[in-house]
């Protein structure tokens, strides 16, 4: 098992230790063990989750939805987790459509701007 401290987990994910600690408080990350000194130890699944959460946040997914999803996954509530995953998939599809529409508008705007310049 790969064991990660907060600082190593943060380094591997390219975030600050403050982000890892905040996510831990919010329930997005959970240590799998504790050291003799009481420090949390994380595993490779925590690193994968941290990277997923960061990617979701960059895509505009809110912390509330991500927190509910992670808590459902951690409690092994399959029905609740499936419902949150379905919500997230729908949200991603709506965002994808919105971005496609925006890209079309930008292309049209660039085209009309180049015609004005010519």
C-alpha positions in Angstrom: 0.0 0.0 0.0 1.2 3.5 -0.9 1.0 5.6 2.3 0.6 9.3 1.9 0.9 12.0 4.5 -1.1 15.2 4.0 2.0 16.9 2.6 2.9 14.1 0.2 -0.7 13.7 -0.9 -0.8 17.5 -1.6 2.5 17.4 -3.5 1.4 14.4 -5.6 -1.9 16.1 -6.6 -0.3 19.5 -7.1 -2.3 21.3 -4.4 -1.5 22.9 -1.1 -1.7 21.1 2.2 -4.5 23.6 3.1 -6.6 22.1 0.3 -6.1 18.6 1.5 -6.9 19.6 5.1 -10.0 21.5 3.9 -11.2 18.5 1.9 -10.7 16.3 4.9 -12.8 18.5 7.1 -15.5 18.7 4.4 -15.6 14.9 4.2 -14.2 14.6 0.7 -11.1 12.7 1.9 -10.6 10.3 4.8 -7.4 8.9 6.2 -7.2 5.1 6.1 -5.0 5.0 9.2 -3.3 7.1 11.8 0.3 7.2 12.9 1.3 6.8 16.5 1.4 10.6 16.7 -2.2 10.8 15.5 -1.5 12.1 11.9 -3.7 10.8 9.1 -2.3 8.4 6.5 -3.9 8.3 3.1 -3.8 5.6 0.4 -3.6 5.7 -3.4 -7.5 5.8 -3.5 -7.3 9.1 -1.6 -4.9 10.5 -4.2 -7.2 9.3 -7.0 -10.2 10.9 -5.3 -8.3 14.2 -4.7 -7.4 14.3 -8.4 -11.0 13.6 -9.4 -12.3 16.3 -7.0 -9.8 18.9 -8.4 -10.8 18.0 -12.0 -14.5 18.3 -11.2 -14.0 21.6 -9.5 -12.1 22.9 -12.6 -15.0 21.8 -14.7 -17.3 23.9 -12.5 -18.8 21.2 -10.3 -19.7 22.5 -6.9 -18.3 21.3 -3.6 -21.7 20.5 -2.2 -22.4 17.9 -4.9 -18.9 16.5 -4.6 -19.2 16.3 -0.8 -22.5 14.5 -1.0 -21.1 12.0 -3.5 -17.9 11.3 -1.5 -19.9 10.8 1.7 -22.2 8.4 -0.1 -19.3 6.5 -1.5 -17.6 6.3 1.9 -20.7 5.0 3.6 -21.1 2.4 0.8 -24.7 3.6 0.2 -24.9 2.3 -3.4 -28.3 3.8 -4.2 -27.4 7.3 -2.9 -24.0 7.1 -4.6 -25.6 6.1 -7.9 -28.1 8.9 -7.6 -25.3 11.5 -7.0 -23.3 10.0 -9.9 -26.3 10.3 -12.2 -26.8 13.9 -11.1 -23.1 14.6 -11.8 -23.3 12.9 -15.3 -26.3 15.1 -16.2 -24.5 18.2 -15.0 -21.4 17.3 -17.0 -23.5 16.8 -20.1 -25.3 20.1 -19.7 -21.9 21.8 -19.2 -20.6 20.1 -22.3 -23.5 21.3 -24.4 -23.1 24.9 -23.0 -19.4 24.9 -23.9 -20.2 23.6 -27.4 -22.7 26.4 -27.9 -20.2 28.9 -26.6 -17.5 27.6 -28.9 -19.9 28.0 -31.9 -20.7 31.5 -30.8 -17.0 32.4 -30.5 -16.3 30.9 -33.9 -19.1 33.0 -35.4 -17.9 36.1 -33.6 -14.3 35.6 -34.8 -15.5 35.0 -38.3 -17.7 38.2 -38.3 -14.8 40.2 -36.7 -12.4 39.0 -39.5 -14.9 40.1 -42.1 -15.1 43.6 -40.6 -11.3 43.9 -40.6 -11.0 42.8 -44.2 
